[in-house]
Structure formats: structure tokens, C-alpha cells
Amino acid sequence: MSKIDKDHFRGCLLGGGTGDARGYREREDGKDLISDNTQMSIFTADGLLWADARAKRKGIYAYTPCLFYSYEKWYYTQTGNLADKDYAFILDDDILKRDELFARRGEGTTSLNALGASIKNGYGTLDRRTNNMNTCGCVMRVAPVGLYFAHDEAMAFRIGCESGALTHGHEDAVLSTGFTALLICLLAQGATLRDAVEAALAQVAEHEDGKNVIDAVRLGMSLAEKSLAPRDAIETIGEGYTATEAVAIAVYLSLVYGGDFVGAIEAAADFDGNSDTIPPLCGNIIGTLIGSLEIPPKWILDLELADLVIDSADRLLVCAKERAENGV
């Protein structure tokens, strides 16, 4: 049954946001604070929505450039600087009126360095890599791509990969990002988690450099079938600091816990490793499966910028439905 609806789109992004807050573990003024994981997810949605609006005016879709400029907005919120003076046009945007997005939450070193060095539109692409980094900052922000392209598996994977290459040049990072976007797309279409993982892996397998991603995810899948304590299984996969390990751990936990959102998020936040990035990834995956109504209401009520997360999900849903209706 299709999950291209308000409940499951909200479930994906609110799942990511509330999972992020559980991993970040900071409260302020009665709110559970988000980290750079959710900040960048919001800017990913912003870039896609910007590209969609631009195409309606000009008839040309420019998803990756718009994602790049939205990430440059995030760079500005974190540093107070523009990477290039010619990017000043990005400052005239309502999203930059949200003061909470200017809070520095998490390191995001790879993304910040890549965006800061991307002058004269010299951002990373599939053909022109700007570094050889395989850190997890590319996968934790990509869920909105899977939602926007919920009716288009090929584009979900392609734009997922391109969005990763903007800041992360290692092939494992690029393919892990494409895998994650396609996984969210397939889950939104109504696929079971295991079927969605298999289909996304099949897409990765079409690339000659996909072995590391496939091996890591399959390790997570095999561990999910064994009677192991989650912490022990996660340690077998790794610490989760690379994009590939982060995705594999998130798949493992999502398979083990299924629809138990709270259990999965608590396990994702309770291991010796990258316990602030795995929870939002799990939240995106399981949230897409179960919908927002199955996420603890208090977690949503207390979430910083919950209104912006919900608005992003709702606007992505409108775009996804319009794309399907217009055969785009």
C-alpha cells in the first residue's frame, strides 16, 4: 500500500528530527534541540522545493545546483560567511529568518570544508570530485530526496548520489547516499523494508565500485537475523562514522526493531560510536514505514523547529503528487 501521504511523509522527516534530538541529547527553553543532521535535512528539502518552483517558472529543472545553493545557505548559517561573494543572492530567503538554524550544532567538518572551498560554482559532481571523504554527513541529510522523487526510483537514486557528491567525493559515500534516497523512495511506495533494501542494493550493484556498500549493508541484514545484543552487532559493523557504516547500522536496527520506533531510536543512541547520526537515519527509515502518528506525540511536541519539519514534509508531498500527475 502506497505511503505517499501526509502521515508517512511527516513520519519520515519527524522520525529523523526526533531521532536526531534523542541522539543529540540537548534541551533548551523546553525544546529538544536538533543537530546539524536535521538542519541539513531541512536545507535539502529547501533545495528541492526551490528547484521545483524554479522549474514551474522557467521550465528547467536544476536539482543539484539548487541543492548546492541551499547547502551554501546552511554554510552561511554556521559560519556567518559566504563561500563566494557571488552567492549573495541566496541570502534573500525566508528560511534564513529562522534564528534556530544559525545555531552551531555538531561539527559537520567535511561538508563545511567542501562548501567553503566551492567557489565560482566549483562544487563536487559525479565527474568532478572535490575530495575523497566517506564521512556520514551526506547520508543523514538525504531523506527528502527520496520523498520528493517517491514516484521516480531512477531519479531518487541519481539525485541522491549527486547530492552526496556535492560535499563527499568517495565513491562509497556517493553510493551510500544514493542507496539511502532510493530506500526512502521505495518505502514511500509501500515496499517492505527488506524488499526495499534488496531493490536499492540491486541499483548499487550496477556500479562497479558498489561492493563496499553492498557488503556493509548485507552484513547488517545478516546480523539482524541473529540473536545478538544490538551493541555487539553494531560493533561488528563498525562505529558508524563513515557513510557506509552509518547506513548499514541504520538498516540493521530498522530490521531488528521493525515498527518499534522508540526501541530502535534508543538502541541507535546507545552504543560506543556515532550515536548522534544513526538515530536520525533510523528515524527516517522507520518513520516512513509507520507514519507520524506512531511517533511519541511528546517527542514531536518538544522538537525544535517541528513546524518547519512538518511544513517541509507537506510541501514535498505536494510536489511528489504533482510530479506523478504530470508524468514528470
Secondary structure, 3 states (H helix, E strand, C coil): CCCCCHHHHHHHHHHHHHHHHHHHCCEECCEECCCHHHHHHHHHHHHHHHHHHHHHHHCCCCHHHHHHHHHHHHHHHHHCCCCCHHHHHHHCCHHHHCHHHHCCCCCCHHHHHHHHHCCCCCCCCCCCCCCCCCEHHHCCCCHHHHHHCCCCHHHHHHHHHHHHHCCCCCHHHHHHHHHHHHHHHHHHHCCCHHHHHHHHHHHHCCCCCCHHHHHHHHHHHHHCCCCCCHHHHHHHHCCCCEHHHHHHHHHHHHHHHCCCHHHHHHHHCCCCCCCCCHHHHHHHHHHHHHCHHHCCHHHHHCECCHHHHHHHHHHHHHHHHHHHHHCC
